[in-house]
Amino acid sequence: MNRAKVGVIDESKRSPAAPSGLDFLQLDPAARPDGVGVTDWLTGELRAAIDDGRLPVGSRLPPTRELADGLGLSRGVVTEAYRRLGDEGRIRGRGRAGTLIEAAARTATGAAQPRPDAPDRAAFFDRAPAAGLVDDLRELPARIDLAPGRPDLTAFPRAAWLRAERAVLEELPAPLLGYPDPRGTRELRAAVAGWLARFRGIVADPGELIIVAGVAQSLTLLAQLLHRDGVTRFAVEDPGSLGARGALRAWGLATPPVPIDDDGPDIAALEASGAAAVLVTPAHQFPTGVAMAPERRHALLDWARRTGGLIVEDDYDAEHRYDRAPVSALRCLDPDLVCYTGSVSKTLSPALRIGWLLPPARMRDRLAVLKRDTDLGNATLPQLVLARLITSGALERQLRHLRRQQQRRRDAMIEAIERHLPHAEVHGAAAGVHLTITLPSGTDDVALAAAALERGVKVHPLSWHTQLPGRPGLVLGYAATAGAVIDEGIGLVGEAYAEQAVG
């Protein structure tokens, strides 16, 4: 083994007569304390600069070779220091973009240092759950982000996207630069139809699909259409997505809650609600992770047949599974009763704003007109690039990569919960990009989320996503966070829980 070179200064690259001229942080290896190895010293100096704000979030570190040459160190020293900081979640390599600072600066207590213009952390969780609260939390700076719904944006396949974009631009006929088909390009609708057939068991003609700006727009279009038809009640799962609830309420629809058990939604409660439509997440219920049982699926379809109700299936992260066989889409059982929607937000990026809507035939034309009237259709170029990623197999390769990475991070989160929150019960671990934990009765999950935020960790209280009384808990995302950082974050949540329990 050649470990001797990792912790030494290469004197051949540095002499008093020939200073490097590198002014980065005024680092000087010769000034390190006695007994401190050069790798430990460099790691500590960079860590301190990140934590006290001299290296702000988003700034770029020098390339390893450049920093090594400038300091007269072997490149292995710098590479090892960067590796350690990456494991801590403070930095992240971004390919050609370089190595960027990821972690916010920390105070002496370990909490994130807020920006001067940041919202008041102490008062943030005093607000009642309402539309926009999830978005506001997303924008709130914190050193460790364990909020659900956040994919690993650093995993975006930039090289594959650029290759596909170049190929599209080289072949793009000039007429396609005009106003787009409001329903979406033929290329993307055909690619998505093939993707759904292969991965979700859904057989659909491309002409049946409408390309939308994510699942959020699907819900908005459906809410508008149903509201025009005189529908006033759109049932939702409980617990269920706070954001989806807000989107439906924004169009004047009441959202009666339908309790979720280990098999899925309570159909008797749905019937009693008087709702004309219901939003469900059958493959991986948000946030409990329950997969709807076959008997419950058939009972739900029977409700729709008897009442003329509409089932809206949000298939938001069905492809992200680890320990169980695939769960087929509800749409496969009866296309006339189920309006299916999905997106690439968790597999690629929410910034693309690309999703799809597969409505029953009776609604298709009216939804297409409503989409046209809303925004004239999604941008053409990203649709064509995504179509090429799908048909070339690049999206499938991306999904396989994400599954391997997310399974490791999920395992790290489960281990951290067992270590730091032994009283918690874990739900929904077999699939998805988040876990839900429930805690002993009497726990104030909103106060716990607030205390975690004070320590620099973002999480969702489970009660945010409920309308009915239920067990307290937290909803925790793991897809975008390295294992070591997950452990630290759960450790800080555990400290907050222990303090609350003592109090």
Salt bridges, closest charged atoms under 4 A:
ASP10 OD2 - LYS13 NZ 3.94
ASP28 OD1 - ARG14 NH2 3.22
ASP40 OD1 - ARG84 NH1 2.55
ASP51 OD2 - ARG90 NH2 2.94
ASP52 OD2 - ARG54 NE 2.97
ASP69 OD1 - LYS13 NZ 3.67
GLU80 OE2 - ARG83 NH2 2.84
GLU80 OE2 - ARG84 NE 3.05
ASP87 OD2 - ARG83 NH1 2.56
GLU88 OE2 - ARG47 NH2 2.62
GLU88 OE1 - ARG90 NH1 2.66
GLU102 OE1 - ARG92 NE 3.82
GLU102 OE2 - ARG94 NH2 2.21
ASP117 OD1 - ARG115 NE 3.12
ASP135 OD1 - ARG138 NH1 2.70
ASP136 OD2 - ARG127 NH2 2.69
ASP145 OD2 - ARG150 NE 3.48
ASP145 OD2 - LYS458 NZ 3.61
ASP152 OD2 - ARG409 NH1 3.07
GLU171 OE1 - ARG388 NH2 2.70
ASP181 OD2 - ARG183 NH2 2.93
ASP181 OD2 - ARG189 NH2 3.42
GLU208 OE1 - ARG331 NH2 3.75
GLU208 OE1 - ARG364 NH2 3.61
ASP229 OD1 - ARG366 NH2 2.94
ASP261 OD1 - ARG296 NH1 3.15
ASP263 OD2 - ARG296 NH2 3.75
GLU271 OE2 - ARG306 NH1 2.80
ASP302 OD2 - ARG306 NE 2.89
ASP315 OD2 - ARG200 NE 2.50
ASP317 OD1 - HIS284 ND1 3.30
ASP323 OD2 - ARG410 NH1 2.35
ASP334 OD2 - ARG305 NH2 3.43
ASP373 OD1 - ARG372 NH2 3.13
ASP375 OD2 - LYS371 NZ 2.86
GLU396 OE1 - ARG198 NH1 2.94
GLU396 OE2 - ARG400 NH1 3.53
ASP411 OD1 - ARG410 NH2 2.72
GLU425 OE1 - ARG471 NH1 3.03
ASP487 OD1 - ARG419 NH2 2.35
ASP487 OD1 - HIS420 NE2 3.28
GLU488 OE2 - ARG106 NH2 3.41
GLU488 OE2 - ARG143 NH2 2.56
GLU495 OE1 - ARG455 NE 3.88
GLU499 OE1 - ARG455 NH2 3.10
